[in-house]
Amino acid sequence: MHAARSLSPLDRLLAGLERAMEAVAGEPEATRPSPGRGITEADMDDKARRHAAGLMRINHTGEVCAQALYVGQAALARTPENREHLLHAAAEETDHLAWCAERLKELDSRPSLLNPLWYAGSYAIGVAAAVVGDPISLGFVVETERQVEAHLAEHLDSLPAADERSRAILTQMQADEIRHAESAQARGGIDLPIPVPQVMSLMSKIMKTVAYRI
């Protein structure tokens, strides 16, 4: 019997591209049921429904970016342990991606048309972070999750009061993001040097502004 062949960096990059197609154009399956299931759909007017959809579209795009970032980092991670950690985080982000996609359909809306662009940019950042080394790469996880946690808190405040289905989804996502940040920090993630967090925040603001509408 032949021993299982270990994947080369090129193999992992190609596997990452396959996951990209699933994240951007496919219908990813969640391993956990949506937290919104079982909650009665709210009776919202058109304006409130469009606003809720815009917020969920932002969060869906954020999860596309998270998929790309973590898969890109995992492709060139220095140790099998950190690679497995990143892929596990990406798997949980797949749950978030599927939940947001499902909620968008319920709101009679769609994902961002620019998701392929967001994915490509985030994947490149993930690969670049991995090349620098695992402490910086894990630091990107920590900073990304901190910023996502903050914008989820903003969205929870901004959601239409009646939209409890979306609120349940975002609340669970926020708890997962906090755990991902803590785990990456415990594994040796370091604080990113200035101005990297500020640049990440600026890019996030641009993404949120565009994805809300397009």
Contacts in CASP RR format, 6 or more apart in sequence:
PFRMAT RR
TARGET T0000
AUTHOR 0000-0000-0000
METHOD contacts of the structure
MODEL  1
MHAARSLSPLDRLLAGLERAMEAVAGEPEATRPSPGRGITEADMDDKARR
HAAGLMRINHTGEVCAQALYVGQAALARTPENREHLLHAAAEETDHLAWC
AERLKELDSRPSLLNPLWYAGSYAIGVAAAVVGDPISLGFVVETERQVEA
HLAEHLDSLPAADERSRAILTQMQADEIRHAESAQARGGIDLPIPVPQVM
SLMSKIMKTVAYRI
7 15 0 8 1.000
9 75 0 8 1.000
9 76 0 8 1.000
12 74 0 8 1.000
12 75 0 8 1.000
12 76 0 8 1.000
13 72 0 8 1.000
13 75 0 8 1.000
13 127 0 8 1.000
15 75 0 8 1.000
16 71 0 8 1.000
16 72 0 8 1.000
16 75 0 8 1.000
16 123 0 8 1.000
19 67 0 8 1.000
19 71 0 8 1.000
19 90 0 8 1.000
20 67 0 8 1.000
20 68 0 8 1.000
20 71 0 8 1.000
20 119 0 8 1.000
20 120 0 8 1.000
20 123 0 8 1.000
22 28 0 8 1.000
23 64 0 8 1.000
23 67 0 8 1.000
23 68 0 8 1.000
23 94 0 8 1.000
23 97 0 8 1.000
23 115 0 8 1.000
23 119 0 8 1.000
24 64 0 8 1.000
24 115 0 8 1.000
24 116 0 8 1.000
24 119 0 8 1.000
27 98 0 8 1.000
27 101 0 8 1.000
28 94 0 8 1.000
28 97 0 8 1.000
28 98 0 8 1.000
28 101 0 8 1.000
29 94 0 8 1.000
29 98 0 8 1.000
30 94 0 8 1.000
30 95 0 8 1.000
30 98 0 8 1.000
30 99 0 8 1.000
31 91 0 8 1.000
31 94 0 8 1.000
31 95 0 8 1.000
32 95 0 8 1.000
34 98 0 8 1.000
34 99 0 8 1.000
34 102 0 8 1.000
34 103 0 8 1.000
34 169 0 8 1.000
35 99 0 8 1.000
35 168 0 8 1.000
35 169 0 8 1.000
35 171 0 8 1.000
35 172 0 8 1.000
36 99 0 8 1.000
36 103 0 8 1.000
36 164 0 8 1.000
36 165 0 8 1.000
36 166 0 8 1.000
36 168 0 8 1.000
36 169 0 8 1.000
39 164 0 8 1.000
39 165 0 8 1.000
39 168 0 8 1.000
40 164 0 8 1.000
41 106 0 8 1.000
41 165 0 8 1.000
42 160 0 8 1.000
42 162 0 8 1.000
42 163 0 8 1.000
42 164 0 8 1.000
42 165 0 8 1.000
43 162 0 8 1.000
44 52 0 8 1.000
44 160 0 8 1.000
44 162 0 8 1.000
44 163 0 8 1.000
48 160 0 8 1.000
48 162 0 8 1.000
48 163 0 8 1.000
49 107 0 8 1.000
49 108 0 8 1.000
49 160 0 8 1.000
50 109 0 8 1.000
51 158 0 8 1.000
51 159 0 8 1.000
51 160 0 8 1.000
52 107 0 8 1.000
52 159 0 8 1.000
52 160 0 8 1.000
52 163 0 8 1.000
52 166 0 8 1.000
53 104 0 8 1.000
53 107 0 8 1.000
53 108 0 8 1.000
53 109 0 8 1.000
54 109 0 8 1.000
54 211 0 8 1.000
54 212 0 8 1.000
54 213 0 8 1.000
55 155 0 8 1.000
55 158 0 8 1.000
55 159 0 8 1.000
55 166 0 8 1.000
55 212 0 8 1.000
56 100 0 8 1.000
56 103 0 8 1.000
56 104 0 8 1.000
56 107 0 8 1.000
56 109 0 8 1.000
56 166 0 8 1.000
56 169 0 8 1.000
57 104 0 8 1.000
57 109 0 8 1.000
57 110 0 8 1.000
57 111 0 8 1.000
57 112 0 8 1.000
57 211 0 8 1.000
57 212 0 8 1.000
58 151 0 8 1.000
58 155 0 8 1.000
58 207 0 8 1.000
58 208 0 8 1.000
58 211 0 8 1.000
58 212 0 8 1.000
59 96 0 8 1.000
59 100 0 8 1.000
59 152 0 8 1.000
59 155 0 8 1.000
59 170 0 8 1.000
59 173 0 8 1.000
60 97 0 8 1.000
60 100 0 8 1.000
60 101 0 8 1.000
60 104 0 8 1.000
60 111 0 8 1.000
60 112 0 8 1.000
60 115 0 8 1.000
60 211 0 8 1.000
61 111 0 8 1.000
61 112 0 8 1.000
61 114 0 8 1.000
61 115 0 8 1.000
61 118 0 8 1.000
61 207 0 8 1.000
61 211 0 8 1.000
62 118 0 8 1.000
62 148 0 8 1.000
62 207 0 8 1.000
62 211 0 8 1.000
63 93 0 8 1.000
63 94 0 8 1.000
63 96 0 8 1.000
63 97 0 8 1.000
63 100 0 8 1.000
64 97 0 8 1.000
64 111 0 8 1.000
64 112 0 8 1.000
64 115 0 8 1.000
64 118 0 8 1.000
64 119 0 8 1.000
64 122 0 8 1.000
65 118 0 8 1.000
65 119 0 8 1.000
65 122 0 8 1.000
65 207 0 8 1.000
66 90 0 8 1.000
66 93 0 8 1.000
66 96 0 8 1.000
66 122 0 8 1.000
66 144 0 8 1.000
66 148 0 8 1.000
67 90 0 8 1.000
67 93 0 8 1.000
67 94 0 8 1.000
67 97 0 8 1.000
67 119 0 8 1.000
67 122 0 8 1.000
68 118 0 8 1.000
68 119 0 8 1.000
68 120 0 8 1.000
68 121 0 8 1.000
68 122 0 8 1.000
68 123 0 8 1.000
68 126 0 8 1.000
69 122 0 8 1.000
69 123 0 8 1.000
69 125 0 8 1.000
69 126 0 8 1.000
69 129 0 8 1.000
69 140 0 8 1.000
69 141 0 8 1.000
69 144 0 8 1.000
70 86 0 8 1.000
70 87 0 8 1.000
70 89 0 8 1.000
70 90 0 8 1.000
70 93 0 8 1.000
70 126 0 8 1.000
70 141 0 8 1.000
71 86 0 8 1.000
71 87 0 8 1.000
71 90 0 8 1.000
71 123 0 8 1.000
72 123 0 8 1.000
72 126 0 8 1.000
72 127 0 8 1.000
72 130 0 8 1.000
73 86 0 8 1.000
73 126 0 8 1.000
73 127 0 8 1.000
73 129 0 8 1.000
73 130 0 8 1.000
73 137 0 8 1.000
73 140 0 8 1.000
73 141 0 8 1.000
74 83 0 8 1.000
74 86 0 8 1.000
74 87 0 8 1.000
74 90 0 8 1.000
74 130 0 8 1.000
75 127 0 8 1.000
75 130 0 8 1.000
76 127 0 8 1.000
76 130 0 8 1.000
76 131 0 8 1.000
77 83 0 8 1.000
77 86 0 8 1.000
77 130 0 8 1.000
77 134 0 8 1.000
77 137 0 8 1.000
78 130 0 8 1.000
78 133 0 8 1.000
78 134 0 8 1.000
79 134 0 8 1.000
81 187 0 8 1.000
82 134 0 8 1.000
82 137 0 8 1.000
82 138 0 8 1.000
82 187 0 8 1.000
85 183 0 8 1.000
85 184 0 8 1.000
85 187 0 8 1.000
86 137 0 8 1.000
86 141 0 8 1.000
89 141 0 8 1.000
89 180 0 8 1.000
89 183 0 8 1.000
89 184 0 8 1.000
92 176 0 8 1.000
92 180 0 8 1.000
95 176 0 8 1.000
96 173 0 8 1.000
96 176 0 8 1.000
99 169 0 8 1.000
99 172 0 8 1.000
99 173 0 8 1.000
100 169 0 8 1.000
101 111 0 8 1.000
103 165 0 8 1.000
103 166 0 8 1.000
103 169 0 8 1.000
104 110 0 8 1.000
104 111 0 8 1.000
106 165 0 8 1.000
112 118 0 8 1.000
112 210 0 8 1.000
112 211 0 8 1.000
112 214 0 8 1.000
113 214 0 8 1.000
114 210 0 8 1.000
114 211 0 8 1.000
114 214 0 8 1.000
118 207 0 8 1.000
118 211 0 8 1.000
125 140 0 8 1.000
126 137 0 8 1.000
126 140 0 8 1.000
129 136 0 8 1.000
129 137 0 8 1.000
129 139 0 8 1.000
129 140 0 8 1.000
130 137 0 8 1.000
134 188 0 8 1.000
134 189 0 8 1.000
135 188 0 8 1.000
135 189 0 8 1.000
135 190 0 8 1.000
136 189 0 8 1.000
136 190 0 8 1.000
136 192 0 8 1.000
137 189 0 8 1.000
138 184 0 8 1.000
138 185 0 8 1.000
138 187 0 8 1.000
138 188 0 8 1.000
138 189 0 8 1.000
138 190 0 8 1.000
139 184 0 8 1.000
139 185 0 8 1.000
139 188 0 8 1.000
139 189 0 8 1.000
139 190 0 8 1.000
139 191 0 8 1.000
139 192 0 8 1.000
140 192 0 8 1.000
141 180 0 8 1.000
141 181 0 8 1.000
141 184 0 8 1.000
141 189 0 8 1.000
142 181 0 8 1.000
142 184 0 8 1.000
142 185 0 8 1.000
142 189 0 8 1.000
142 191 0 8 1.000
143 191 0 8 1.000
143 192 0 8 1.000
143 196 0 8 1.000
143 197 0 8 1.000
143 200 0 8 1.000
144 200 0 8 1.000
145 177 0 8 1.000
145 178 0 8 1.000
145 180 0 8 1.000
145 181 0 8 1.000
145 184 0 8 1.000
146 181 0 8 1.000
147 197 0 8 1.000
147 200 0 8 1.000
147 201 0 8 1.000
147 204 0 8 1.000
148 177 0 8 1.000
149 174 0 8 1.000
149 177 0 8 1.000
149 178 0 8 1.000
149 181 0 8 1.000
151 204 0 8 1.000
151 208 0 8 1.000
152 170 0 8 1.000
152 173 0 8 1.000
152 174 0 8 1.000
152 177 0 8 1.000
153 174 0 8 1.000
155 170 0 8 1.000
156 167 0 8 1.000
156 170 0 8 1.000
156 171 0 8 1.000
156 174 0 8 1.000
159 166 0 8 1.000
159 167 0 8 1.000
159 170 0 8 1.000
192 200 0 8 1.000
END
